[in-house]
Amino acid sequence: MKEVSIPKLNAKGDLYKPLMANILCGLYNVLGKEGKAYYHLFCRLIDKSVYEYNLAQDYILEEIKTEDRLAHIFSIINHLENCINAISRADKVLDVILNGMYKKDKKIKKKQEILKFIDKKNIEKLETVGLKNIRNRIEHIDEDVFENKMRGGLFLNIDKKYENICINNKCLKINDLAKIIDNFNDLVLSINKNLPKSS
């Protein structure tokens, strides 16, 4: 089997350390009530996505080593799905921060204090179209079954070249997933960096 390289994350999965430091020092109070909730949620979801990605990567590397595509298939699928779900939720949170939310078909955009502490360049780096496509298929796979729209595999899987994660003909490059996780991690680090240095 030809040598396969699975992208490693730059993110270390320890966003809760600066979060706890900011809580103890009272530095994050400037985020406001909702901003604090978003910050907590970002830290938890991104740390979870890093953790799940790394577990999936370990199983993928073991599968490549043993050349047995059935040995760890369910572990790989479960960890990739957990990873995609976590980072997708972080993406939805960011969408609410940037664009507001809908209530009874009416768009409500509230001023978010947390926006002051997110670098614009970090937002511009986030390209999540592929993530949204595959997330939508995961979320609506029951509809695909009931409406007989089964054009591809009905569960998340990785292709034979270990380059793409696919479900029902919607795919996301593993390299792109790694970049998305790293970019979200950088976004949260920018919040931490931009918080005032004294309360």
C-alpha positions as CSV (number, residue, x, y, z in Angstrom):
1,M,0.0,0.0,0.0
2,K,1.4,3.4,-0.9
3,E,2.3,5.7,1.9
4,V,-0.7,7.8,3.1
5,S,-0.4,11.0,5.1
6,I,-3.3,12.0,7.4
7,P,-3.1,15.8,8.2
8,K,-2.1,16.6,11.8
9,L,-3.8,19.4,13.6
10,N,-1.9,22.5,14.9
11,A,-4.6,22.8,17.5
12,K,-3.6,21.1,20.8
13,G,-7.1,20.9,22.3
14,D,-6.6,22.8,25.5
15,L,-8.6,25.9,25.1
16,Y,-10.1,25.5,28.5
17,K,-6.8,26.4,30.1
18,P,-6.9,30.1,29.0
19,L,-10.6,30.1,29.6
20,M,-10.2,29.1,33.2
21,A,-7.4,31.6,33.6
22,N,-9.6,34.4,32.3
23,I,-12.5,33.3,34.6
24,L,-10.2,33.3,37.7
25,C,-8.8,36.8,36.8
26,G,-12.2,38.2,35.9
27,L,-10.9,39.3,32.5
28,Y,-13.7,37.8,30.4
29,N,-16.5,39.8,32.1
30,V,-16.2,42.4,29.2
31,L,-17.7,39.7,26.9
32,G,-21.2,40.2,28.5
33,K,-23.5,37.4,29.5
34,E,-24.1,36.0,26.0
35,G,-20.5,36.5,25.0
36,K,-19.3,34.4,28.0
37,A,-21.7,31.6,27.0
38,Y,-20.5,31.7,23.4
39,Y,-16.8,31.7,24.6
40,H,-17.5,28.7,26.8
41,L,-19.3,26.9,24.0
42,F,-16.5,27.6,21.5
43,C,-13.9,26.2,23.9
44,R,-15.8,23.1,24.6
45,L,-16.8,22.3,21.0
46,I,-13.4,23.0,19.5
47,D,-11.6,21.0,22.2
48,K,-14.1,18.2,21.5
49,S,-13.5,18.4,17.7
50,V,-9.7,18.2,18.3
51,Y,-10.1,15.2,20.6
52,E,-12.4,13.3,18.2
53,Y,-10.3,14.1,15.1
54,N,-7.1,12.8,16.9
55,L,-8.9,9.6,17.9
56,A,-10.1,9.1,14.3
57,Q,-6.6,9.7,13.0
58,D,-5.1,7.1,15.4
59,Y,-7.6,4.5,14.2
60,I,-7.1,5.5,10.5
61,L,-3.3,5.1,10.9
62,E,-3.7,1.7,12.5
63,E,-6.0,0.7,9.7
64,I,-3.4,1.7,7.1
65,K,-0.7,-0.1,9.0
66,T,-2.7,-3.4,9.2
67,E,-4.3,-3.0,5.7
68,D,-7.5,-4.2,7.3
69,R,-10.4,-1.8,6.4
70,L,-12.8,-3.6,8.7
71,A,-10.8,-3.6,11.9
72,H,-11.6,-0.1,13.1
73,I,-14.3,1.1,10.6
74,F,-17.0,1.8,13.3
75,S,-14.5,3.6,15.6
76,I,-13.4,5.8,12.6
77,I,-17.0,6.6,11.6
78,N,-18.1,7.4,15.2
79,H,-15.1,9.7,15.9
80,L,-15.3,11.5,12.5
81,E,-19.1,12.0,13.0
82,N,-18.5,13.4,16.5
83,C,-15.8,15.7,15.2
84,I,-17.9,17.0,12.4
85,N,-20.9,17.5,14.7
86,A,-18.8,19.5,17.2
87,I,-17.2,21.8,14.7
88,S,-20.5,22.3,12.9
89,R,-22.1,23.4,16.1
90,A,-19.3,25.9,16.6
91,D,-19.9,27.2,13.1
92,K,-23.6,27.6,13.9
93,V,-22.7,29.6,17.0
94,L,-20.4,31.9,15.0
95,D,-23.2,32.4,12.5
96,V,-25.6,33.6,15.2
97,I,-22.9,36.0,16.6
98,L,-22.3,37.4,13.1
99,N,-25.7,37.4,11.6
100,G,-28.3,37.1,14.4
101,M,-31.1,34.5,14.6
102,Y,-34.6,33.9,13.4
103,K,-37.6,34.0,15.7
104,K,-41.0,33.5,14.2
105,D,-39.6,34.1,10.7
106,K,-38.2,37.5,11.8
107,K,-34.4,38.0,11.8
108,I,-33.1,39.4,15.1
109,K,-29.6,40.8,15.2
110,K,-28.3,41.7,18.6
111,K,-25.1,43.6,19.3
112,Q,-22.6,41.1,20.5
113,E,-19.8,42.3,22.8
114,I,-17.7,39.2,21.9
115,L,-17.4,40.6,18.3
116,K,-15.0,43.2,19.5
117,F,-12.5,40.5,20.5
118,I,-12.6,38.4,17.3
119,D,-10.0,39.4,14.7
120,K,-11.7,39.9,11.3
121,K,-8.8,38.0,9.6
122,N,-9.8,34.9,11.6
123,I,-13.4,35.1,10.3
124,E,-12.2,35.6,6.7
125,K,-10.1,32.4,7.0
126,L,-13.1,30.3,7.8
127,E,-14.4,28.5,4.7
128,T,-17.0,25.9,5.8
129,V,-19.0,25.1,2.6
130,G,-17.8,21.5,2.5
131,L,-18.4,21.1,6.2
132,K,-22.0,22.4,5.9
133,N,-22.7,20.1,2.9
134,I,-21.7,17.0,4.8
135,R,-23.2,18.1,8.1
136,N,-26.6,18.6,6.3
137,R,-26.4,15.1,4.9
138,I,-25.7,13.7,8.4
139,E,-28.6,15.6,9.8
140,H,-31.0,14.7,7.1
141,I,-30.0,11.1,6.3
142,D,-33.4,9.9,7.6
143,E,-35.0,12.0,4.9
144,D,-32.7,10.4,2.3
145,V,-33.8,7.0,3.4
146,F,-37.6,7.7,3.5
147,E,-37.5,9.7,0.2
148,N,-35.3,7.0,-1.5
149,K,-32.5,9.5,-2.2
150,M,-29.7,6.9,-1.5
151,R,-27.2,7.9,-4.2
152,G,-24.2,6.8,-2.0
153,G,-23.3,5.3,1.3
154,L,-25.8,5.9,4.1
155,F,-23.2,6.3,6.7
156,L,-20.1,8.4,7.1
157,N,-17.0,6.7,5.7
158,I,-13.6,7.5,4.5
159,D,-12.5,6.7,0.9
160,K,-9.9,4.2,-0.1
161,K,-7.3,6.8,-0.6
162,Y,-7.9,8.3,2.8
163,E,-8.5,11.7,1.3
164,N,-12.2,12.3,1.7
165,I,-15.0,11.8,4.2
166,C,-18.2,11.1,2.5
167,I,-21.9,10.4,3.1
168,N,-24.5,9.9,0.4
169,N,-22.3,11.5,-2.3
170,K,-21.4,14.6,-0.2
171,C,-17.7,14.7,0.6
172,L,-15.3,16.7,2.7
173,K,-11.5,16.5,2.3
174,I,-9.8,15.4,5.5
175,N,-7.3,18.1,4.8
176,D,-10.1,20.7,4.7
177,L,-11.6,19.4,8.0
178,A,-8.2,19.7,9.7
179,K,-7.9,23.3,8.4
180,I,-11.4,24.2,9.6
181,I,-10.7,22.9,13.1
182,D,-7.3,24.8,13.2
183,N,-9.0,28.0,12.0
184,F,-11.7,27.8,14.6
185,N,-9.1,27.2,17.2
186,D,-7.2,30.3,16.0
187,L,-10.4,32.3,16.2
188,V,-10.9,31.4,19.9
189,L,-7.3,32.1,20.6
190,S,-7.8,35.5,19.1
191,I,-10.6,36.2,21.6
192,N,-8.3,35.2,24.4
193,K,-5.5,37.3,23.1
194,N,-7.6,40.4,22.6
195,L,-9.3,40.4,26.0
196,P,-8.0,43.2,28.3
197,K,-5.0,42.3,30.3
198,S,-6.5,43.6,33.6
199,S,-10.0,43.6,34.9
